[in-house]
């Protein structure tokens, strides 16, 4: 991958931010998480956070955060669809990536 093309080959290099973000410690880790999640979800299949986490090896909280990032313009502006599954009082969802 050409580092100048950005994370998904068509936008400027995606950038993370936040008060605790330190590129020297976090850029490689977060970029790797997002790449694994994007690669898995790019098939358009519905998956729970647990299934994505088990498949990628990334924590569920990180999976959730990266799915939110993928919605942002700087990370591709993709649609992340979600549907409630199981007992509606438990708040379980499945997610699907729709590539922009």
C-alpha positions as CSV (number, residue, x, y, z in Angstrom):
1,X,0.0,0.0,0.0
2,X,1.3,3.4,-0.9
3,X,1.4,5.4,2.3
4,X,0.6,8.6,0.5
5,X,-2.8,7.2,-0.7
6,X,-4.2,6.9,2.7
7,X,-5.7,4.0,4.6
8,X,-8.0,2.8,1.9
9,X,-6.2,3.9,-1.2
10,X,-8.3,6.9,-2.2
11,X,-8.2,9.7,0.4
12,X,-5.5,11.6,2.3
13,X,-3.9,9.7,5.1
14,X,-6.5,9.1,7.8
15,X,-5.8,10.8,11.1
16,X,-6.8,9.9,14.6
17,X,-7.1,12.5,17.3
18,X,-8.2,13.0,20.9
19,X,-6.7,14.1,24.1
20,X,-4.9,10.8,24.9
21,X,-3.8,10.1,21.3
22,X,0.0,10.0,20.8
23,X,0.9,9.1,17.2
24,X,4.2,7.5,18.2
25,X,2.4,5.0,20.4
26,X,-1.1,4.7,18.8
27,X,-1.0,5.3,15.1
28,X,0.3,1.9,14.1
29,X,-2.0,0.1,16.5
30,X,-5.2,2.0,15.6
31,X,-4.4,1.8,11.9
32,X,-4.0,-1.9,12.2
33,X,-7.3,-2.3,14.0
34,X,-9.1,-0.3,11.5
35,X,-7.5,-2.2,8.6
36,X,-8.5,-5.6,10.1
37,X,-12.0,-4.5,10.8
38,X,-12.4,-2.9,7.4
39,X,-11.0,-6.0,5.6
40,X,-13.4,-8.3,7.5
41,X,-16.5,-6.2,7.1
42,X,-15.9,-5.2,3.5
43,X,-17.8,-8.4,2.4
44,X,-21.1,-6.8,3.6
45,X,-22.0,-9.5,6.0
46,X,-23.8,-8.8,9.3
47,X,-21.7,-9.5,12.4
48,X,-21.9,-8.8,16.1
49,X,-19.2,-6.9,18.0
50,X,-18.3,-10.2,19.6
51,X,-17.9,-12.0,16.3
52,X,-15.8,-9.1,14.8
53,X,-13.7,-9.1,18.0
54,X,-13.1,-12.9,17.9
55,X,-12.2,-12.8,14.2
56,X,-9.8,-9.8,14.3
57,X,-8.4,-10.3,17.8
58,X,-9.3,-6.7,18.7
59,X,-11.2,-5.8,21.9
60,X,-15.0,-5.2,21.5
61,X,-14.6,-1.6,22.7
62,X,-12.0,-1.0,20.0
63,X,-14.2,-2.6,17.3
64,X,-17.1,-0.4,18.3
65,X,-14.8,2.7,18.2
66,X,-13.4,1.8,14.8
67,X,-16.8,1.2,13.3
68,X,-17.7,4.7,14.4
69,X,-14.5,6.0,12.8
70,X,-15.3,4.3,9.5
71,X,-18.4,6.6,9.3
72,X,-16.3,9.7,9.4
73,X,-15.3,11.4,6.1
74,X,-11.6,11.2,7.0
75,X,-11.9,7.4,7.3
76,X,-13.9,6.8,4.2
77,X,-17.4,8.1,5.1
78,X,-18.8,4.6,4.9
79,X,-22.3,3.6,6.1
80,X,-22.4,1.3,9.1
81,X,-25.8,-0.3,9.4
82,X,-27.0,-1.9,12.5
83,X,-30.0,-4.1,13.5
84,X,-31.1,-5.2,16.9
85,X,-31.0,-8.9,17.5
86,X,-32.3,-11.1,20.3
87,X,-34.1,-9.9,23.4
88,X,-34.7,-6.1,22.6
89,X,-34.1,-5.3,26.3
90,X,-30.5,-6.6,26.1
91,X,-29.3,-4.1,23.4
92,X,-27.5,-6.5,21.2
93,X,-26.8,-5.5,17.6
94,X,-25.3,-6.8,14.4
95,X,-23.4,-4.5,12.1
96,X,-22.7,-4.3,8.4
97,X,-20.3,-2.1,6.4
98,X,-21.6,-0.5,3.3
99,X,-18.5,0.9,1.4
100,X,-18.9,4.5,0.2
